[in-house]
């Protein structure tokens, strides 16, 4: 069978499985909709957490970024992995012991303030929408290539699937769906990695293969890749170009942003007791490590194969996968010197200024060699090939000439990764609106049935908004997700960590810190990444170049500075305002008492 037939078969089977689980696990109460009735086994919750955590950014885009960035891409591995360890060991058990539904719930009760709850609610929705648009973009990329539909239609199809099982099943349905999605995505990621590792190095373990010698050659794979990179004008793959301060700030933003992501935190509310939260954190870390330790190998395999299979070859003789991804709108070739050959080197292929913000093809037009023609005015320079970074994992099996069923399996895995995280994020949005905004803030007497209806309606609206962002994304999947981590780092992490470990922190300090942190971080990102918006409101703009960044810190890493501002403002304001009430101090002490291991606190509403 061809790739498309295999893809229809595997994707169809996995979608049927997800929908069947959603019907089986339909939520019948707000407790089941929000936190799966707090009855999920630790092992299952570990798998669901891993699927929730390993989004399209992890599955599709992380290895793609590393394959292009080389050493600099290590920030994603260090930040996301270290962040999960921080969350699992430092925050998860205490938040589970607190025993409420959502992060805004914790913030509102810990800081005895409706205003604090609303600020946390706004931050949760803002962070979640920023994150979910990256997932929808990933869905569109997979559909556009493997099912021969436009990216926009692929996003719409993904919206429909997520809407069904997220709105129907709530956290209960999402949890057991994510268990299945983890199995699909990890199998889909590992199978081609093992195949390619065997082909290139003779070692079946990818984690060892990418540090081994190339089969039939007396050279290590990384050394060979360094040589190929320099030959085509790129920087040495194993050397970095980012300043150390930016590497540190991006890594820290990703790490502490992880500990502030509401869709991951809420997973620890779904288990039966505090000890189960710790055990499920261990299982999740183990399941995550399988993919994260394999991603650098996949990146190296893909980059080496790409550099060997494309450059200086006539377009007419180019591998079929190039033309397939070109038809999907994610590869472009511009014959600048009109020799009919593909020249690949460092530098842009087409203009990406305010006039041309993304790759745009001339509909139905082909060049002399049969290539799709782009509307964007080509730039000067030797580079004639544009490769979207988000395709590297998905195209890797095709580049390595693996069987068609493996190519289709990777497509199903990419969809599983994107949909699992999108569902978790949409649930955070819906519960934040229904529980924290409507019930806790404005309609305390709302019945369980009506609250559940509002939550489902909010999820439906969120799906539509997320789909729009997926069709009009502000960057690559992993890049967009990095912004979400920065926003979470600057808003949630300080207020949660201080809420658990500082009895002196009060509502005034927490609210001030959250507002300053997220406003500063969002403003910095918007200023450098969305110049059209800045011009719209009449402010002068600067080009997104390193010379204009504060202290050399990129928008991806600015969340760390926002977090620092949050901490400083929170400490100063709390020191100048009254201490928290006695019952709040007792609550904090209760959260941190080990002898109450199996118990949940009974926390008064504020």
Secondary structure, 3 states (H helix, E strand, C coil): CCHHHHHHHHHHHHHHHHHHHHHHCCCCCHHHHHHHHHCECHHHHHHHHHHHHCCHHHHHHHHHHHHHHHHHHHHHHHHHHHHHHHHHHHHHHHHHHHCCCCHHHHHHHHCCCHHHHHHHHHHHHHHHHHHHHHHHHHHHHHHHHHCCCCHHHHHHHHHHHHHHHHHHHHHHHHHHHHHHHHHHHHHHHHHHHHHHHHHHHCCCCHHHHCCCECCCCCCEHHHHHHHHHHHCCCCCCCCCCCCHHHHHHHHHHHHHHHCCCHHHHHHHHCECCHHHHHHHHHHHHHHHHHHHHHHHHHHHHHHHHHHHHCCCCEHHHCCHHHHHHHHCCCEEECCCCCCCECCCCCCCCECCCCCCCCCCEEEEEECCCCCEEECCCECCCCCCEEECHHHHHHHHHHHCCCCHHHHHHHHHHHHHHHHHHHHHHHHHHHHHHHHHHHHHHHCCCCCHHHHHHHHHHHHHHHHHHHHHHHHCCCCCHHHHHHHHHHHHHHHHHHHHHHHHHCCCCCHHHHHHHHHHHHHHHHHHHHHHHCHHHHHHCCCCCCCCCHHHCHHHCCCCCHHHHHHHHHHHHHHHHHHCCCCCCHHHHHHHHHHCCHHHCCCCCCCCCC
